[in-house]
Amino acid sequence: MNLRLILIRLVQGFITAFLVFTVVFFIMRLSGDPTLLFLPPDASQEDIERFRSEMGWDQPLVVQYFNYLGDVVQGDFGKSLTYGGSALEIVLERLPATLELTIVAFVLTILIAIPAGLIAAVKPNTLVSRGVMVVALLGQAMPGFWLGVMMILLFSVALGWLPTGGRGGPTHLIMPAIVLGSWGAAKITRLTRAGMLEVLGDDYIRTARSKGLPERLVLIRHALRNALLPILSALGLTVGIMLGGAIVTETVFAWPGVGRLIVQSVLKRDFPVVQVAVVLLAVIFLVSNLVVDILYTVVDPRIRYD
Amino acid sequence: MTENVAQEPVAKIQQTEVSERTLKSRMIRSLRQRPSRAIGLIILLLIVLAAVFAPLITPQAPEDTSLQLRLKPPFWSDESVSPYFLGTDQLGRDIWTRIVYGARISLAIGLLAMLVAGPIGVFFGLISGHRGGIVDATVMRIADAQLSIPSILLAVAIIAVLGRSLLILIVVLGITKWVEYARISRADVLKLKETDFVLASTVVGAKNNRLLFHHILPNVMTPIIVLASFSVAEMILAEATLSFLGLGVPPPTPSWGSMISDGRDYLSNAWWVSTWPGIAVLITVLAINFVGDWLTEVLHPRSIL
């Protein structure tokens, strides 16, 4: 992938991020002016007016939008309405927790799903392969939050092995990472299996085998590499689904990340925090898709994006 | 992303001309070959019947509470109370009754949200693919922007602002899913535009709208139907998730997601409150996915798979 195309991608990504920013701004203000939520019920009309004009909420929405945009360009994303401090700082404080959870879940997904899909494709009609496919099928049909609740029931309440929630050592990570990774793992397993089955019938695999290459080499160098393309684009989507899934998973396990912050801030109508958090997640997603696009050209040099 | 424009347009036209008779026999043959699909279809029919005839198969109304019957266990326990064979929740409501009535909510929302997402997505996909240029660029950029916000996040934000109601839930879920329909129908229009029959009707002087909705639309319906079947299942999962977060159907209307959420506080002494509704979601989504697999095989829409 040449530099020019990466540049085009970056510009496209930037436009998209800007659109996300705009859409979220207007959605968050659909409910009207939040002034009354922030003042005591006995506040005088005068106080209300003063607070409203202090926050700039008495101006037309479009003016508010451009004012905010001007601030953002200068690096000021506004103050949190509930915590007081800078909205950006509050979100960034929670980011490591979400990244830790998402990265562990993502690595877990790849480590489990691709080998599982491979086995299911190479040894069909065995007990292992059937088992893998049944688990994958269930994983895609199961609500993630319910899996989380059931795991808490089994491993925390009944057996007492794992903590029910919060962030701490590795034991705190196990259940949230499995829950967050389950949907993606199920999807990737099925895709790997389908891709391998399709590729394994091809002529070049027969050629590779007939020239006496060890089976492991045939499977990994020849077959998996060709089956990897659809898996790669699914991995890009999986990152997006995980970032969304973080909202639910973090809520189930009281994980102090951006997802839980978003739910809490949405319920409190803390606009600046929601604004920053959503745009940040969108940017992470856009960047990971850009990485996937570049990886594409590494795996398949035929693709040139012109 | 790469786009495979103008590939196998001929094959696509031919397969949509499959006659009724062979389609029917293919459907039946597929069910015989893969019993899981037949089982999925039967279970889905049973769930629909249960939802429709809910009052006939449940002992009481889903909102009926009873303080004496709080958190009674399922039938195999000594403390179980007849006829509440799945047990009762923290307000003494019958869990079986609430699951059956919950099926009404889940299925209705799944179907209606699909009926919102489908037409919006197909409409914009057709226009986008047909007109090209600035229209296409605008629609696709909006689609990209939406795809970069996790759909659950978008739904959470809109519902938190507009409030909780059945109608809002359906519209929001519909809006979060239109993009897939738009992308698929757009890709198909791009392929079809190059085919002889579309060129022919343009030459004969068919107007833009007539061309789009009378000639192109029927030819993109196959992948849309398959997508629609899977998206009902997705909508059901999304509804359960939103209800779990407290942003779904307002109580006391029974919803599987909020039932699971209710049970979280009683995990140590009443595991059944959260467990059963989750199994209901699982079975329903599995059944719909099996039916979707079946439709995929019978209709084989090459364009999406």
Contacts between the chains, C-beta under 8 A, distances in Angstrom:
chain1	res1	chain2	res2	distance
A	12	B	141	7.9
A	12	B	144	7.6
A	15	B	141	6.5
A	16	B	141	6.8
A	16	B	144	5.1
A	16	B	145	4.8
A	16	B	148	5.7
A	17	B	148	7.5
A	19	B	141	6.7
A	19	B	142	6.8
A	19	B	145	3.7
A	20	B	145	5.2
A	20	B	148	6.0
A	20	B	149	5.8
A	23	B	145	6.7
A	23	B	146	7.9
A	23	B	149	7.7
A	24	B	149	7.6
A	24	B	157	6.9
A	27	B	154	8.0
A	27	B	157	5.4
A	27	B	158	5.9
A	27	B	161	6.3
A	28	B	157	6.7
A	28	B	161	6.5
A	30	B	158	7.8
A	30	B	161	4.9
A	30	B	162	6.6
A	31	B	161	4.3
A	31	B	162	7.0
A	137	B	286	7.0
A	137	B	289	7.7
A	138	B	282	7.1
A	138	B	286	7.5
A	140	B	289	7.2
A	141	B	233	7.4
A	141	B	282	5.5
A	141	B	285	4.1
A	141	B	286	4.4
A	141	B	289	6.0
A	142	B	278	7.6
A	142	B	281	7.6
A	142	B	282	5.4
A	142	B	285	7.8
A	143	B	237	5.6
A	143	B	240	5.1
A	143	B	241	6.3
A	143	B	244	7.5
A	143	B	257	7.4
A	143	B	260	7.6
A	143	B	278	6.5
A	143	B	281	5.3
A	143	B	282	7.7
A	144	B	241	7.7
A	145	B	240	8.0
A	145	B	241	6.3
A	145	B	244	5.0
A	145	B	257	7.9
A	145	B	260	6.9
A	146	B	240	7.8
A	146	B	260	5.4
A	146	B	274	7.3
A	146	B	277	8.0
A	146	B	278	3.6
A	146	B	281	6.7
A	146	B	282	7.7
A	149	B	260	6.2
A	149	B	263	7.3
A	149	B	264	5.9
A	149	B	267	7.2
A	149	B	274	5.0
A	149	B	278	7.2
A	150	B	274	7.5
A	150	B	275	6.9
A	150	B	278	6.8
A	152	B	267	6.4
A	153	B	267	5.2
A	153	B	271	5.5
A	153	B	274	7.2
A	153	B	275	7.5
A	157	B	267	5.1
A	157	B	268	5.2
A	157	B	271	7.8
A	233	B	1	7.5
A	240	B	147	7.2
A	240	B	148	7.1
A	240	B	150	5.9
A	241	B	150	6.9
A	243	B	150	5.4
A	244	B	150	2.4
A	244	B	151	6.6
A	244	B	152	4.6
A	244	B	153	5.6
A	245	B	150	7.7
A	245	B	152	7.7
A	247	B	150	7.3
A	247	B	152	5.9
A	247	B	153	6.1
A	247	B	156	6.7
A	247	B	245	7.7
A	248	B	152	6.9
A	248	B	241	5.8
A	248	B	244	7.2
A	248	B	245	6.9
A	251	B	245	6.4
A	262	B	153	6.6
A	262	B	156	7.1
A	263	B	156	6.6
A	263	B	245	6.3
A	266	B	156	5.6
A	266	B	157	5.8
A	266	B	160	4.1
A	267	B	160	6.2
A	269	B	160	7.4
A	269	B	161	7.9
A	274	B	157	6.6
A	278	B	149	6.3
A	278	B	153	6.2
A	278	B	157	7.1
A	281	B	149	7.5
A	281	B	150	6.9
A	281	B	153	7.1
A	282	B	148	4.4
A	282	B	149	5.5
A	285	B	148	5.0
A	285	B	150	7.7
A	286	B	148	5.4
A	289	B	148	7.9
A	293	B	1	7.6
A	303	B	2	6.2
A	305	B	2	7.6
